[in-house]
Amino acid sequence: MTISKIKQSNKATMALAYVTAIIVIFGITSTNAIEQPSIHEEMRRLLGKCHLQSEDFDFCMKDVFNDFRAYFPTGVPHYNIKPFDPHHASFVELRRGDQNGLGFKLILRNVSEYGWTQSEVTKFHSDFEQNRIIYSQYFPEKSLNGWYEFSGKVFGTPIKRSGFWNMTLYDYSQTTSVRRLGGSGSLLKIHVEVDRIGGMRMHVGDVLAPGRARLVDNVLNSAWPLGLPFIKPMINELVSTAFTDIFNESFRYFPLHQYIS
């Protein structure tokens, strides 16, 4: 290549670099200059299209719930709505029977749940007479992890265990009922019902002696369909308790009346 051609090539390269820099700088400047819609405007856009007196209200709200998936990873700080993917429950407790006889206490701490952004609301029903909404939700995959503390007595023998646990659910669906107990700003009561679990993988640490964790996992992961009818009510109660706290913290004071006419 001649010196002349080299100089032309260098000039072309420099010109391209300048143009690229101008485009990038202009793009950044333009992005900052364009006023982004406020969260108030966005809520009005999403919720304002649903009208209470419309026959399509429930269908409209189903679509709105799915549109809100974009906010699951970030939450909406302006309205004190915390992230939902993952969402966290710091403390959940379940008691059964008498710990001095046949019974137990199970505490779950620092539970994180993932998979909400990929979920889909498949049904939505508004029940104005009961001041509640009911919606069904499908998760291709949902995973949870945290720490557990278990204590109880079996035929007079005390048992105490604690450790880390995790669980992944596949082809999973649930139905959630959200009921307000009074007027605007009053407490919310949540009930969650497991509809279907297509598959499950679970690990519970330190249940037996060290080195036998794989045995416990194998039993849990192979026998869970047989035990599901017995443990399902406990799962419903644990999830409902956790969600009552989470929903009240994030949605109790959300000004829904400002956006739905």
KOLTOR-30663 format. One line per 8 residues: their letters; for each residue y, z, x of N, C-alpha, C. Coordinates in nm, 2 decimals. Atoms other than C-alpha are relative to their C-alpha. Layout:
N
A> Y Z X Y Z X Y Z X ~ ...
//
This chain:
261
MTISKIKQ> -0.12 0.00 0.09 0.00 0.00 0.00 0.12 0.00 0.09 ~ -0.12 0.01 -0.08 0.34 -0.10 0.14 0.09 0.12 -0.03 ~ -0.09 -0.11 0.02 0.62 0.15 0.19 0.08 -0.01 -0.13 ~ -0.08 0.02 0.12 0.82 -0.01 -0.09 -0.08 0.04 -0.12 ~ 0.08 -0.03 0.11 0.53 0.03 -0.33 -0.02 0.15 -0.01 ~ 0.02 -0.15 0.00 0.48 0.40 -0.22 0.13 0.06 -0.06 ~ -0.12 -0.06 0.05 0.85 0.47 -0.29 0.01 -0.02 -0.15 ~ 0.00 0.03 0.14 0.82 0.30 -0.63 -0.09 0.10 -0.08
SNKATMAL> 0.10 -0.09 0.06 0.51 0.51 -0.71 0.06 0.14 -0.01 ~ -0.06 -0.13 0.00 0.69 0.83 -0.61 0.11 0.01 -0.10 ~ -0.11 0.00 0.10 0.99 0.74 -0.82 -0.06 0.01 -0.14 ~ 0.07 0.00 0.13 0.76 0.67 -1.12 -0.05 0.14 -0.03 ~ 0.06 -0.14 0.02 0.58 1.01 -1.07 0.11 0.10 -0.03 ~ -0.11 -0.10 0.02 0.91 1.20 -1.04 0.07 -0.02 -0.14 ~ -0.06 0.03 0.13 1.05 1.02 -1.35 -0.09 0.06 -0.11 ~ 0.10 -0.05 0.10 0.73 1.11 -1.55 0.01 0.15 0.00
AYVTAIIV> -0.01 -0.14 0.00 0.77 1.47 -1.43 0.12 0.05 -0.07 ~ -0.12 -0.03 0.06 1.13 1.48 -1.54 -0.01 -0.01 -0.15 ~ 0.01 0.02 0.14 1.05 1.34 -1.88 -0.09 0.11 -0.06 ~ 0.09 -0.10 0.05 0.76 1.58 -1.93 0.07 0.14 -0.01 ~ -0.08 -0.13 0.00 0.99 1.88 -1.83 0.10 0.00 -0.12 ~ -0.10 0.01 0.10 1.26 1.76 -2.07 -0.07 0.02 -0.14 ~ 0.07 -0.02 0.13 1.00 1.73 -2.36 -0.04 0.14 -0.02 ~ 0.04 -0.13 0.02 0.86 2.07 -2.29 0.11 0.10 -0.03
IFGITSTN> -0.12 -0.09 0.02 1.20 2.24 -2.26 0.06 -0.02 -0.14 ~ -0.06 0.03 0.13 1.33 2.06 -2.57 -0.09 0.05 -0.11 ~ 0.09 -0.05 0.10 1.01 2.15 -2.76 0.01 0.15 -0.02 ~ -0.02 -0.15 0.01 1.05 2.52 -2.67 0.13 0.04 -0.07 ~ -0.13 -0.03 0.05 1.42 2.52 -2.75 0.00 -0.03 -0.15 ~ 0.01 0.04 0.15 1.35 2.34 -3.09 -0.08 0.10 -0.07 ~ 0.09 -0.09 0.07 1.07 2.58 -3.18 0.08 0.13 -0.02 ~ -0.08 -0.12 0.02 1.30 2.88 -3.12 0.12 -0.02 -0.09
AIEQPSIH> -0.12 0.02 0.07 1.59 2.72 -3.29 -0.03 -0.02 -0.15 ~ 0.04 0.02 0.14 1.40 2.63 -3.61 -0.03 0.14 -0.06 ~ 0.02 -0.13 0.06 1.41 2.94 -3.84 -0.14 0.00 -0.07 ~ 0.14 -0.01 0.06 1.05 3.04 -3.92 0.01 0.08 -0.13 ~ 0.00 -0.07 0.13 0.98 3.15 -4.28 -0.03 0.15 0.02 ~ 0.02 -0.15 0.00 1.00 3.53 -4.33 -0.13 0.03 -0.06 ~ 0.13 -0.04 0.07 0.69 3.72 -4.43 0.02 0.02 -0.15 ~ -0.03 -0.01 0.14 0.87 3.78 -4.76 -0.02 -0.13 -0.07
EEMRRLLG> 0.01 0.13 0.06 0.90 3.41 -4.82 -0.15 -0.05 0.00 ~ 0.14 0.04 -0.01 0.53 3.36 -4.71 -0.08 0.06 -0.11 ~ 0.07 -0.07 0.11 0.41 3.62 -4.96 0.04 -0.06 -0.13 ~ -0.05 0.06 0.13 0.62 3.46 -5.23 -0.07 -0.13 -0.02 ~ 0.06 0.13 0.01 0.47 3.12 -5.15 -0.15 0.02 -0.04 ~ 0.14 -0.01 0.02 0.11 3.25 -5.15 -0.02 0.06 -0.14 ~ 0.03 -0.07 0.12 0.13 3.49 -5.45 0.08 -0.05 -0.12 ~ -0.08 0.05 0.11 0.41 3.33 -5.65 -0.06 -0.10 -0.09
KCHLQSED> 0.06 0.11 0.08 0.19 3.05 -5.77 -0.09 0.05 -0.10 ~ 0.09 -0.06 0.09 -0.03 3.29 -5.96 0.08 0.07 -0.11 ~ -0.08 -0.05 0.11 0.10 3.38 -6.31 -0.10 0.08 -0.09 ~ 0.09 -0.10 0.07 -0.05 3.68 -6.50 -0.05 -0.06 -0.13 ~ 0.04 0.05 0.14 -0.05 3.50 -6.84 -0.08 -0.13 0.01 ~ 0.07 0.13 -0.01 -0.22 3.19 -6.70 -0.15 0.02 -0.01 ~ 0.15 0.00 0.01 -0.58 3.11 -6.79 -0.07 -0.01 0.14 ~ 0.05 0.03 -0.13 -0.62 3.01 -6.42 0.03 0.12 0.10
FDFCMKDV> -0.04 -0.11 -0.09 -0.50 3.35 -6.28 -0.10 0.04 0.09 ~ 0.10 -0.05 -0.09 -0.83 3.46 -6.15 -0.04 -0.10 0.11 ~ 0.04 0.11 -0.09 -0.91 3.12 -5.99 0.11 0.00 0.11 ~ -0.11 0.00 -0.09 -0.56 3.13 -5.83 -0.01 0.11 0.10 ~ 0.01 -0.12 -0.09 -0.61 3.48 -5.69 -0.11 -0.01 0.10 ~ 0.11 0.02 -0.10 -0.94 3.38 -5.54 0.04 -0.08 0.11 ~ -0.05 0.08 -0.11 -0.77 3.11 -5.35 0.10 0.07 0.09 ~ -0.10 -0.08 -0.08 -0.49 3.35 -5.24 -0.08 0.09 0.09
FNDFRAYF> 0.08 -0.08 -0.08 -0.75 3.59 -5.11 -0.05 -0.07 0.12 ~ 0.05 0.08 -0.11 -0.90 3.32 -4.90 0.11 -0.05 0.09 ~ -0.12 0.03 -0.08 -0.55 3.21 -4.78 0.04 0.11 0.09 ~ -0.04 -0.11 -0.08 -0.49 3.56 -4.65 -0.09 0.02 0.12 ~ 0.08 -0.01 -0.12 -0.77 3.52 -4.40 0.07 -0.03 0.13 ~ -0.08 0.02 -0.12 -0.51 3.39 -4.16 0.06 0.12 0.06 ~ -0.07 -0.13 -0.04 -0.36 3.74 -4.15 -0.10 0.11 0.04 ~ 0.10 -0.10 -0.04 -0.69 3.92 -4.09 0.01 0.05 0.14
PTGVPHYN> 0.00 -0.05 -0.14 -0.67 3.93 -3.71 0.13 0.08 0.03 ~ -0.13 -0.06 -0.03 -0.30 4.04 -3.71 0.05 0.11 -0.09 ~ -0.06 -0.09 0.10 -0.24 4.23 -4.03 0.14 -0.05 -0.03 ~ -0.14 0.03 0.04 0.11 4.23 -4.18 0.08 0.12 0.03 ~ -0.07 -0.12 -0.04 0.31 4.49 -3.99 0.12 0.04 -0.09 ~ -0.12 -0.02 0.08 0.62 4.44 -4.22 -0.04 0.09 -0.12 ~ 0.05 -0.08 0.12 0.41 4.59 -4.51 -0.10 0.11 0.04 ~ 0.09 -0.10 -0.05 0.21 4.83 -4.29 -0.15 -0.03 -0.03
IKPFDPHH> 0.14 0.05 0.02 -0.11 4.62 -4.35 -0.06 -0.02 0.14 ~ 0.06 0.00 -0.13 -0.33 4.68 -4.05 -0.10 -0.12 0.01 ~ 0.10 0.11 -0.02 -0.57 4.41 -3.90 -0.13 0.03 -0.07 ~ 0.13 -0.01 0.07 -0.89 4.35 -4.09 -0.11 -0.07 0.08 ~ 0.11 0.06 -0.07 -1.08 4.16 -3.83 0.03 0.02 0.15 ~ 0.09 -0.10 0.07 -1.19 4.38 -3.68 0.09 0.11 -0.07 ~ -0.07 -0.11 0.05 -1.09 4.67 -3.90 -0.08 0.13 0.04 ~ 0.06 -0.12 -0.06 -1.16 5.03 -3.80 0.00 0.12 -0.10
ASFVELRR> 0.01 -0.12 0.08 -1.27 5.35 -3.97 -0.03 0.11 0.10 ~ 0.01 -0.10 -0.10 -1.22 5.66 -3.76 -0.11 0.11 -0.03 ~ 0.09 -0.11 0.04 -1.44 5.90 -3.96 -0.06 -0.03 -0.14 ~ 0.07 0.02 0.13 -1.70 5.85 -4.24 -0.11 0.10 0.00 ~ 0.11 -0.10 0.01 -1.93 6.12 -4.36 -0.09 -0.02 -0.13 ~ 0.09 0.01 0.11 -2.24 6.12 -4.58 -0.09 0.12 0.00 ~ 0.09 -0.12 0.01 -2.43 6.42 -4.70 -0.10 -0.02 -0.11 ~ 0.11 0.01 0.10 -2.76 6.44 -4.89 -0.08 0.14 0.00
GDQNGLGF> 0.08 -0.12 0.01 -2.94 6.76 -5.01 0.06 0.12 0.07 ~ -0.04 -0.12 -0.07 -2.92 7.09 -4.84 -0.06 0.00 0.14 ~ 0.04 0.01 -0.14 -2.93 7.10 -4.46 -0.09 0.12 0.03 ~ 0.09 -0.11 -0.03 -3.12 7.43 -4.48 -0.14 -0.02 -0.06 ~ 0.13 0.03 0.05 -3.40 7.27 -4.67 -0.03 -0.15 0.03 ~ 0.02 0.15 -0.02 -3.45 6.89 -4.72 0.13 -0.07 -0.02 ~ -0.12 0.07 0.01 -3.13 6.72 -4.65 0.06 -0.03 0.14 ~ -0.06 0.04 -0.13 -2.90 6.58 -4.38 0.15 -0.02 -0.02
KLILRNVS> -0.14 0.04 -0.01 -2.54 6.51 -4.27 0.01 -0.11 0.10 ~ -0.02 0.11 -0.10 -2.45 6.18 -4.11 0.15 -0.03 0.01 ~ -0.14 0.03 -0.03 -2.11 6.12 -3.95 0.01 -0.12 0.09 ~ -0.03 0.11 -0.08 -1.99 5.79 -3.83 0.14 0.00 0.05 ~ -0.13 -0.01 -0.06 -1.70 5.78 -3.59 0.04 -0.14 0.07 ~ -0.05 0.11 -0.07 -1.48 5.50 -3.45 -0.08 -0.13 -0.03 ~ 0.07 0.11 0.04 -1.65 5.23 -3.65 0.09 -0.13 0.00 ~ -0.08 0.12 0.01 -1.53 4.87 -3.60 -0.09 -0.11 -0.07
EYGWTQSE> 0.07 0.10 0.08 -1.63 4.58 -3.83 0.06 -0.14 0.02 ~ -0.04 0.14 -0.03 -1.61 4.21 -3.74 -0.06 -0.10 -0.10 ~ 0.05 0.10 0.08 -1.65 3.89 -3.93 0.08 -0.04 -0.12 ~ -0.08 0.02 0.12 -1.38 3.90 -4.20 0.07 -0.14 0.00 ~ -0.07 0.13 0.00 -1.20 3.58 -4.09 -0.09 -0.11 -0.04 ~ 0.09 0.10 0.04 -1.51 3.38 -4.15 -0.06 0.02 -0.14 ~ 0.05 -0.03 0.13 -1.58 3.54 -4.49 0.07 -0.09 -0.10 ~ -0.06 0.08 0.11 -1.51 3.37 -4.82 -0.01 0.08 -0.13
VTKFHSDF> 0.01 -0.06 0.13 -1.42 3.52 -5.16 -0.05 -0.11 -0.09 ~ 0.07 0.10 0.09 -1.65 3.34 -5.41 0.03 0.03 -0.14 ~ -0.03 -0.03 0.14 -1.55 3.52 -5.73 0.11 0.10 0.00 ~ -0.11 -0.10 0.01 -1.24 3.71 -5.85 0.01 0.02 -0.15 ~ -0.02 -0.04 0.14 -1.20 3.90 -6.18 0.10 0.11 -0.01 ~ -0.10 -0.10 0.02 -0.90 4.09 -6.30 -0.03 0.07 -0.13 ~ 0.02 -0.09 0.11 -0.95 4.38 -6.54 0.12 0.09 -0.03 ~ -0.12 -0.07 0.02 -0.61 4.48 -6.66 -0.01 0.13 -0.08
EQNRIIYS> 0.02 -0.12 0.09 -0.74 4.74 -6.92 -0.04 0.11 0.09 ~ 0.05 -0.10 -0.09 -0.91 4.93 -6.63 0.09 0.01 0.12 ~ -0.09 0.00 -0.11 -0.63 4.86 -6.39 -0.07 -0.02 0.13 ~ 0.08 0.03 -0.12 -0.86 4.70 -6.14 -0.03 -0.15 0.02 ~ 0.05 0.13 -0.03 -0.98 4.39 -5.97 -0.14 0.01 0.06 ~ 0.14 0.00 -0.05 -1.34 4.29 -5.88 -0.01 -0.14 0.07 ~ 0.02 0.12 -0.07 -1.42 4.03 -5.62 -0.13 0.00 0.08 ~ 0.12 0.02 -0.08 -1.73 3.90 -5.45 0.03 -0.08 0.13
QYFPEKSL> -0.04 0.06 -0.13 -1.73 3.80 -5.09 -0.13 -0.03 0.08 ~ 0.11 0.04 -0.08 -1.97 3.61 -4.86 0.03 0.00 0.14 ~ -0.02 0.00 -0.14 -2.01 3.66 -4.49 -0.12 -0.07 0.07 ~ 0.11 0.06 -0.07 -2.22 3.42 -4.28 -0.05 0.10 0.10 ~ 0.05 -0.10 -0.10 -2.23 3.70 -4.02 0.11 0.12 0.00 ~ -0.09 -0.11 -0.01 -2.08 4.05 -4.01 -0.07 0.10 0.10 ~ 0.05 -0.10 -0.10 -2.12 4.30 -3.72 0.08 0.13 0.00 ~ -0.07 -0.13 -0.01 -2.04 4.67 -3.69 -0.05 0.08 0.12
NGWYEFSG> 0.05 -0.10 -0.10 -2.06 4.93 -3.42 0.09 0.12 0.00 ~ -0.07 -0.13 -0.01 -1.96 5.29 -3.35 -0.09 0.10 0.05 ~ 0.08 -0.11 -0.05 -2.09 5.63 -3.28 -0.05 0.08 -0.13 ~ 0.05 -0.08 0.11 -2.31 5.85 -3.51 -0.04 0.14 0.05 ~ 0.05 -0.14 -0.02 -2.39 6.22 -3.54 -0.09 0.03 -0.12 ~ 0.10 -0.03 0.10 -2.70 6.32 -3.74 -0.05 0.14 0.01 ~ 0.05 -0.13 -0.01 -2.80 6.67 -3.83 -0.07 0.03 -0.14 ~ 0.07 -0.03 0.12 -3.05 6.81 -4.08 -0.13 0.08 0.03
KVFGTPIK> 0.13 -0.07 -0.01 -3.38 6.99 -4.14 -0.11 -0.07 -0.08 ~ 0.12 0.06 0.07 -3.72 6.85 -4.23 -0.11 0.11 0.01 ~ 0.10 -0.11 0.01 -3.96 7.12 -4.35 0.03 0.11 0.10 ~ -0.04 -0.11 -0.08 -3.76 7.38 -4.17 0.03 -0.03 0.15 ~ -0.02 0.04 -0.14 -3.74 7.19 -3.84 0.14 -0.06 0.01 ~ -0.13 0.06 -0.02 -3.38 7.13 -3.73 0.00 -0.13 0.09 ~ 0.00 0.12 -0.07 -3.30 6.78 -3.61 0.15 -0.03 0.02 ~ -0.14 0.05 -0.03 -2.98 6.67 -3.43 -0.01 -0.11 0.10
RSGFWNMT> -0.01 0.12 -0.09 -2.91 6.33 -3.28 0.14 -0.05 0.00 ~ -0.13 0.07 -0.01 -2.60 6.14 -3.17 -0.01 -0.11 0.10 ~ 0.00 0.11 -0.10 -2.53 5.82 -2.99 0.07 -0.12 -0.06 ~ -0.06 0.13 0.03 -2.41 5.46 -3.01 -0.09 -0.08 -0.09 ~ 0.08 0.09 0.08 -2.52 5.22 -3.28 0.08 -0.13 -0.03 ~ -0.06 0.12 0.04 -2.46 4.86 -3.37 -0.09 -0.07 -0.10 ~ 0.08 0.07 0.10 -2.57 4.63 -3.65 0.07 -0.13 -0.03 ~ -0.05 0.13 0.04 -2.53 4.26 -3.73 -0.08 -0.04 -0.13
LYDYSQTT> 0.05 0.05 0.12 -2.58 4.13 -4.08 0.02 -0.15 -0.02 ~ 0.00 0.15 0.01 -2.66 3.76 -4.16 -0.01 -0.03 -0.15 ~ 0.01 0.05 0.14 -2.61 3.57 -4.49 0.02 0.12 -0.09 ~ -0.03 -0.13 0.06 -2.45 3.88 -4.63 0.11 -0.02 -0.11 ~ -0.10 0.01 0.11 -2.26 3.92 -4.96 0.02 0.14 -0.06 ~ -0.03 -0.13 0.06 -2.09 4.22 -5.13 0.10 -0.02 -0.11 ~ -0.10 0.00 0.11 -1.89 4.29 -5.44 0.09 0.13 0.01 ~ -0.09 -0.11 -0.02 -1.58 4.51 -5.42 0.08 0.02 -0.12
SVRRLGGS> -0.09 -0.04 0.11 -1.40 4.69 -5.70 0.11 0.08 0.05 ~ -0.12 -0.07 -0.04 -1.04 4.80 -5.64 0.07 0.05 -0.13 ~ -0.06 -0.06 0.12 -0.90 5.04 -5.91 0.12 0.09 0.04 ~ -0.12 -0.09 -0.02 -0.55 5.20 -5.91 -0.01 0.11 -0.10 ~ 0.02 -0.12 0.08 -0.57 5.55 -6.05 0.12 0.04 -0.09 ~ -0.12 -0.03 0.08 -0.22 5.55 -6.19 0.10 -0.12 0.00 ~ -0.10 0.10 0.00 0.11 5.37 -6.18 0.02 -0.06 0.14 ~ -0.03 0.06 -0.14 0.26 5.18 -5.88 0.01 0.11 0.10
GSLLKIHV> 0.00 -0.09 -0.11 0.20 5.36 -5.56 -0.10 0.11 -0.01 ~ 0.10 -0.11 0.01 -0.08 5.58 -5.69 -0.12 -0.04 0.08 ~ 0.12 0.02 -0.08 -0.41 5.61 -5.51 -0.09 -0.11 -0.05 ~ 0.09 0.10 0.03 -0.66 5.33 -5.49 -0.14 0.05 0.02 ~ 0.14 -0.04 -0.01 -1.03 5.39 -5.55 -0.09 -0.13 0.02 ~ 0.08 0.12 -0.04 -1.28 5.14 -5.39 -0.14 0.03 -0.01 ~ 0.15 -0.01 0.01 -1.64 5.08 -5.47 -0.06 -0.13 0.05 ~ 0.06 0.12 -0.06 -1.84 4.84 -5.26 -0.15 0.00 -0.03
EVDRIGGM> 0.14 0.02 0.03 -2.19 4.71 -5.37 -0.06 -0.11 0.08 ~ 0.07 0.11 -0.07 -2.42 4.52 -5.14 -0.08 -0.08 -0.09 ~ 0.07 0.10 0.09 -2.54 4.21 -5.32 -0.13 -0.06 0.07 ~ 0.11 0.07 -0.07 -2.76 4.04 -5.05 0.02 0.02 0.15 ~ 0.01 0.00 -0.14 -2.87 4.08 -4.69 -0.11 -0.10 0.04 ~ 0.10 0.10 -0.03 -3.04 3.77 -4.56 -0.07 0.04 0.13 ~ 0.06 -0.03 -0.13 -3.11 3.91 -4.21 0.08 0.12 0.06 ~ -0.07 -0.11 -0.06 -3.03 4.21 -4.00 -0.06 0.03 0.14
RMHVGDVL> 0.04 -0.05 -0.13 -3.04 4.32 -3.63 0.07 0.13 0.02 ~ -0.06 -0.13 -0.01 -2.98 4.69 -3.56 -0.05 0.07 0.13 ~ 0.04 -0.09 -0.11 -2.98 4.93 -3.26 0.06 0.13 -0.03 ~ -0.05 -0.14 0.02 -2.95 5.31 -3.29 -0.05 0.07 0.13 ~ 0.03 -0.06 -0.13 -2.93 5.49 -2.96 -0.04 0.15 -0.01 ~ 0.03 -0.14 -0.01 -3.09 5.82 -2.87 -0.06 0.07 -0.12 ~ 0.07 -0.06 0.11 -3.30 5.87 -3.18 -0.12 0.07 0.05 ~ 0.12 -0.06 -0.06 -3.62 5.94 -2.98 0.03 0.03 0.15
APGRARLV> -0.01 -0.03 -0.14 -3.68 6.04 -2.62 0.05 -0.12 0.07 ~ -0.05 0.11 -0.08 -3.51 5.83 -2.35 -0.11 -0.09 0.03 ~ 0.10 0.10 -0.03 -3.70 5.51 -2.29 -0.07 -0.06 -0.12 ~ 0.07 0.04 0.11 -3.82 5.47 -2.64 0.09 -0.07 -0.11 ~ -0.10 0.06 0.09 -3.51 5.31 -2.79 -0.05 -0.14 -0.05 ~ 0.05 0.13 0.04 -3.68 4.97 -2.80 -0.10 0.01 -0.11 ~ 0.10 -0.02 0.11 -3.96 5.11 -3.02 0.07 0.02 -0.13 ~ -0.07 -0.03 0.12 -3.71 5.24 -3.27 0.07 -0.13 -0.05
DNVLNSAW> -0.06 0.12 0.04 -3.52 4.91 -3.27 -0.10 -0.10 -0.06 ~ 0.10 0.09 0.06 -3.84 4.71 -3.33 -0.04 0.04 -0.14 ~ 0.03 -0.04 0.13 -3.93 4.93 -3.62 0.11 -0.02 -0.10 ~ -0.11 0.03 0.10 -3.59 4.91 -3.78 0.02 -0.14 -0.03 ~ -0.02 0.14 0.02 -3.56 4.54 -3.73 -0.11 -0.08 -0.07 ~ 0.11 0.07 0.07 -3.90 4.46 -3.87 -0.02 0.06 -0.14 ~ 0.03 -0.07 0.13 -3.92 4.72 -4.16 0.12 0.01 -0.09 ~ -0.12 -0.03 0.09 -3.56 4.71 -4.30 -0.01 -0.06 -0.14
PLGLPFIK> 0.01 0.05 0.14 -3.65 4.49 -4.60 -0.07 0.10 -0.09 ~ 0.08 -0.09 0.08 -3.90 4.75 -4.72 0.09 0.13 -0.03 ~ -0.08 -0.12 0.02 -3.65 5.04 -4.67 0.13 -0.03 -0.07 ~ -0.13 0.03 0.06 -3.35 4.86 -4.82 0.02 0.06 -0.13 ~ -0.02 -0.07 0.13 -3.40 4.98 -5.18 0.04 0.14 0.01 ~ -0.02 -0.15 -0.02 -3.39 5.34 -5.05 0.14 0.02 0.07 ~ -0.12 -0.03 -0.08 -3.10 5.31 -4.80 0.13 -0.07 -0.06 ~ -0.12 0.08 0.06 -2.88 5.06 -5.01 0.10 0.10 -0.06
PMINELVS> -0.10 -0.09 0.06 -2.72 5.34 -5.22 0.08 0.08 0.11 ~ -0.07 -0.07 -0.10 -2.63 5.52 -4.90 0.10 -0.09 0.07 ~ -0.09 0.10 -0.06 -2.48 5.20 -4.75 0.12 -0.02 -0.09 ~ -0.11 0.02 0.09 -2.28 5.15 -5.06 0.10 0.12 0.00 ~ -0.09 -0.12 0.00 -2.14 5.51 -5.05 0.08 0.01 0.13 ~ -0.07 0.00 -0.13 -2.06 5.49 -4.68 0.12 -0.10 0.01 ~ -0.10 0.11 0.00 -1.88 5.16 -4.71 0.12 0.03 -0.10 ~ -0.10 -0.03 0.10 -1.70 5.26 -5.03 0.10 0.11 0.05
TAFTDIFN> -0.09 -0.11 -0.05 -1.57 5.59 -4.87 0.09 -0.06 0.11 ~ -0.08 0.05 -0.11 -1.45 5.40 -4.56 0.11 -0.09 -0.06 ~ -0.10 0.09 0.05 -1.28 5.13 -4.76 0.11 0.06 -0.09 ~ -0.11 -0.08 0.07 -1.10 5.38 -4.99 0.11 0.04 0.09 ~ -0.10 -0.04 -0.09 -0.93 5.52 -4.69 0.08 -0.12 0.06 ~ -0.06 0.11 -0.06 -0.86 5.18 -4.54 0.10 -0.07 -0.09 ~ -0.09 0.07 0.10 -0.72 5.02 -4.86 0.12 0.08 -0.03 ~ -0.12 -0.08 0.03 -0.50 5.32 -4.93 0.10 0.00 0.11
ESFRYFPL> -0.09 0.01 -0.12 -0.36 5.31 -4.58 0.08 -0.13 0.00 ~ -0.06 0.13 -0.02 -0.28 4.94 -4.59 0.06 -0.06 -0.13 ~ -0.04 0.08 0.12 -0.23 4.83 -4.96 0.05 0.09 -0.11 ~ -0.05 -0.09 0.11 -0.13 5.14 -5.16 0.14 -0.03 -0.05 ~ -0.14 0.02 0.03 0.24 5.06 -5.14 0.04 -0.14 0.00 ~ -0.03 0.14 -0.01 0.22 4.68 -5.12 0.07 -0.04 -0.13 ~ -0.08 0.03 0.12 0.49 4.55 -5.37 -0.05 -0.12 -0.07 ~ 0.05 0.12 0.07 0.27 4.31 -5.56 0.08 -0.05 -0.11
HQYIS> -0.07 0.04 0.11 0.49 4.31 -5.86 0.12 -0.09 0.03 ~ -0.12 0.09 -0.04 0.77 4.14 -5.66 -0.04 -0.15 0.01 ~ 0.04 0.14 -0.03 0.56 3.83 -5.61 -0.08 -0.06 -0.11 ~ 0.08 0.05 0.11 0.34 3.79 -5.92 0.08 0.01 -0.13 ~ -0.08 -0.01 0.12 0.53 3.70 -6.24 -0.10 0.00 -0.12
//
